[in-house]
Amino acid sequence: MRIGNQDFQTEKHTYIMGILNVTPDSFSDGGKFNSQDQAIAHVQQMIEEGVDIIDVGGESTRPGHQQITEEEEIQRTASVISVIKSRFDIPVSIDTYKAGVAKAALEAGADLINDIWGLKYDPAMASLIAEAGIPCCLMHNRKTAEYSNFMEEMKGDLKETLVIAETAGIPREKIILDPGVGFGKTYENNLEAIYKLEELHVLGCPLLLGASRKSVIGLSLGLPVTERVEGTLTITVLAAMAHYGFVRVHDVKENKRAVQMAEAVREGWRL
């Protein structure tokens, strides 16, 4: 898969997507990178630590978050993306489910659209992605965590997303899928999704896992968001062992090392 000017061998390696929240209220780092200078300094740090993609988000999507207007989200994200692309040779993703925000991000230089609603929120999103000819990450989500057979229904929901994408003209080779840990799922659902990561390969797309510092870790370990690095690393190792193409994380250096070790174990014995 080509994202920006770089090729990603997603069947052979797990790449690091670094989170850049330019929001005042994100669950983990809200307000830390609100100013452009702070944001760019954090991008520089993530690049030095080995990040492969920068994912820019302008609206918190934590449980109970306050939705903001497209105009405010564009104001937060577009200029930051423009500066990142002008200063660094790194692919940039826009984390949004609104087509207007995605369009402004593409005009600012974004290389990938990361939609937490899997094309099911904004009817204009699928056609925008198809016309732009860029890759996308499409996540599983539901308004309510009500399932009779969780894994089968999650796969069914993602198949619906793939139908929307195909109908709009998005090539399958430009699609990444994300099980959506922490979204539209109970605590038990989240654990099951992580335990059964490999099952989503049946959908035929590269896979991304985003569980960094999330509540499933806090609930499992009884720890606040500031102390969830080890839990995150455990899930990152599971993703690498399950041949996921990407992990979306806050702590780049630590997760990069965890992936390298997992891949050494996964592949080294074959040498």
SEDREN-637608 format. One record per residue (C-alpha): x negated, y, z; residue in one letter. Coordinates in steps of 0.1 Angstrom, whole numbers, padded with zeros to 4 digits, always signed. Each point is the difference from the previous one (the first is absolute). Layout:
! residues N
XYZa;...
This chain:
! residues 271
+0000+0000+0000m;-0013+0034-0009r;+0008+0029+0024i;-0014+0033-0010g;-0034-0006-0016n;-0007-0031+0020q;+0007-0037-0005d;+0013-0021+0029f;-0006-0038-0001q;+0029-0007+0023t;-0002-0038-0003e;-0036+0000+0013k;-0002+0028+0025h;+0020+0018+0027t;-0003+0038-0005y;+0004+0027+0026i;+0027+0026-0004m;-0007+0028+0025g;+0029+0019+0016i;+0000+0038-0002l;+0031+0014+0018n;+0003+0037-0006v;+0030+0001+0024t;+0006+0014+0035p;+0019-0030+0012d;-0014-0033-0013s;+0001-0027+0027f;-0037-0005+0002s;-0019+0031-0011d;+0027+0027-0005g;-0016+0035-0001g;-0036-0012-0001k;-0005+0007-0037f;+0026+0027-0005n;-0023+0027-0013s;-0017-0004-0034q;-0035+0002+0015d;+0008-0027+0026q;+0015-0022-0028a;-0029+0003-0023i;-0025-0007+0028a;+0019-0032+0008h;-0001-0010-0036v;-0037+0006+0000q;-0004-0022+0031q;+0022-0028-0015m;-0021+0000-0032i;-0032-0003+0020e;+0015-0029+0018e;+0009-0018-0033g;+0036+0007-0008v;+0013-0010-0034d;+0032+0021-0003i;+0013+0030+0019i;+0038-0001+0008d;+0014+0035+0006v;+0033+0003+0019g;+0019+0032+0008g;+0030-0014+0019e;-0001-0022+0030s;+0019-0033-0006t;-0002-0012+0036r;+0032-0012+0016p;+0023+0030+0008g;-0021+0023-0022h;+0014+0033-0011q;+0005+0002-0038q;-0014+0031-0017i;+0008+0017-0033t;-0017-0008-0032e;-0014+0035-0001e;-0016-0003+0034e;-0014-0034-0008e;-0015+0013-0032i;-0015+0029+0018q;-0017-0023+0024r;-0014-0025-0025t;-0005+0014-0035a;-0028+0025+0008s;-0018-0026+0022v;+0001-0025-0029i;-0013+0026-0024s;-0030+0009+0022v;-0008-0037+0007i;+0000-0007-0038k;-0022+0030-0007s;-0026-0008+0027r;-0001-0038+0001f;-0001-0029-0025d;+0026-0021+0018i;+0035-0013-0010p;+0028+0018+0018v;+0035-0013+0008s;+0031+0020+0009i;+0021-0016+0028d;+0035+0012-0008t;+0034-0014-0010y;+0011+0033-0016k;-0004+0004-0038a;-0005+0037+0002g;-0029-0003+0025v;-0015-0028-0021a;+0002+0021-0031k;-0018+0029+0017a;-0026-0024+0013a;-0007-0014-0035l;-0004+0036-0013e;-0025+0005+0028a;-0020-0031-0011g;+0015-0029+0020a;-0008-0034-0015d;+0026-0023+0017l;+0035+0004+0015i;+0006-0018+0033n;+0038-0003+0005d;+0012-0013+0033i;+0034-0006-0014w;-0010-0022-0029g;+0017+0022-0026l;+0033-0003+0019k;+0003+0035+0015y;-0005+0025-0029d;+0015-0012-0033p;-0025+0022-0019a;-0031-0016+0015m;-0001-0031-0023a;+0002+0020-0032s;-0025+0026+0012l;-0026-0028+0007i;+0007-0017-0033a;-0004+0033-0020e;-0032+0009+0018a;-0014-0035-0007g;-0016-0002+0034i;-0001-0028+0026p;+0022-0001+0030c;+0003-0017+0033c;+0036-0011+0008l;+0009-0009+0036m;+0028-0021+0015h;+0024+0020+0021n;+0035-0002+0013r;+0023+0024+0019k;+0008-0027+0025t;-0020-0030+0012a;+0028-0025-0005e;-0010-0033-0017y;+0013-0036-0002s;-0032-0013-0014n;-0027+0027+0004f;-0027-0012-0024m;+0023-0010-0028e;+0019+0032+0002e;-0031+0021+0001m;-0012-0017-0031k;+0034+0005-0016g;-0001+0037+0008d;-0034+0003-0016l;+0012-0019-0031k;+0028+0027-0002e;-0028+0026+0001t;-0018-0018-0028l;+0032+0000-0021v;+0004+0038+0005i;-0036+0004-0011a;+0003-0022-0030e;+0032+0017-0011t;-0017+0034+0002a;-0030-0012-0020g;-0026-0003+0027i;-0025-0028-0011p;-0003-0028+0025r;-0038+0004+0000e;+0004+0035+0014k;+0019-0011+0031i;-0012-0007+0035i;+0024-0014+0025l;+0001+0006+0038d;+0020-0021+0025p;+0006+0032+0020g;-0010-0009+0036v;+0018+0023+0023g;+0028+0010-0024f;+0035-0015+0002g;-0012-0029+0021k;+0002-0012+0036t;-0031-0007+0020y;+0004-0037-0007e;+0005+0007-0037n;-0033+0019-0001n;-0018-0029+0016l;+0015-0024-0024e;-0010+0022-0030a;-0036+0001+0012i;-0001-0037+0007y;+0014-0009-0034k;-0020+0026-0021l;-0009-0026-0027e;+0036-0006-0009e;+0003+0033-0018l;-0025-0011-0027h;+0029-0018-0016v;+0011+0034-0013l;-0030+0002-0022g;-0013+0035+0009c;-0030+0012+0020p;+0009+0005+0036l;-0006+0028+0026l;+0004-0003+0037l;+0005+0031+0022g;+0001-0009+0037a;-0026+0024+0014s;+0007+0010+0036r;+0037-0009-0004k;+0025-0008+0027s;-0002-0038-0006v;-0036+0003+0013i;+0010+0022+0029g;+0028-0023+0010l;-0021-0032-0003s;-0029+0014+0021l;+0018+0025+0022g;-0023+0028-0013l;+0006+0037-0010p;-0007+0011-0036v;-0035+0012+0009t;-0011-0036+0010e;+0012-0021-0029r;-0032-0003-0020v;-0007-0036+0009e;+0035-0011-0007g;-0002+0018-0034t;-0033-0018-0008l;+0016-0034+0008t;+0028+0007-0026i;-0026+0013-0025t;-0019-0032+0003v;+0032-0020-0006l;+0007+0021-0031a;-0034-0006-0014a;+0002-0037+0007m;+0034+0000-0018a;-0016+0017-0031h;+0018+0033+0003y;-0014+0026-0023g;+0003+0030+0024f;+0004+0009+0036v;+0012+0035+0010r;-0018+0011+0031v;-0010+0029+0022h;-0034-0013+0011d;-0019-0005-0031v;-0035-0011+0013k;+0013-0026+0023e;+0025-0015-0025n;-0026+0000-0027k;-0023-0021+0021r;+0028-0023+0010a;+0008-0006-0037v;-0036-0006-0008q;-0003-0026+0027m;+0033-0017-0009a;-0011-0002-0036e;-0034-0014+0009a;+0018-0028+0019v;+0026-0004-0028r;-0025-0002-0028e;-0034-0007+0015g;+0005-0037+0005w;+0005-0004-0037r;-0036+0011-0007l;
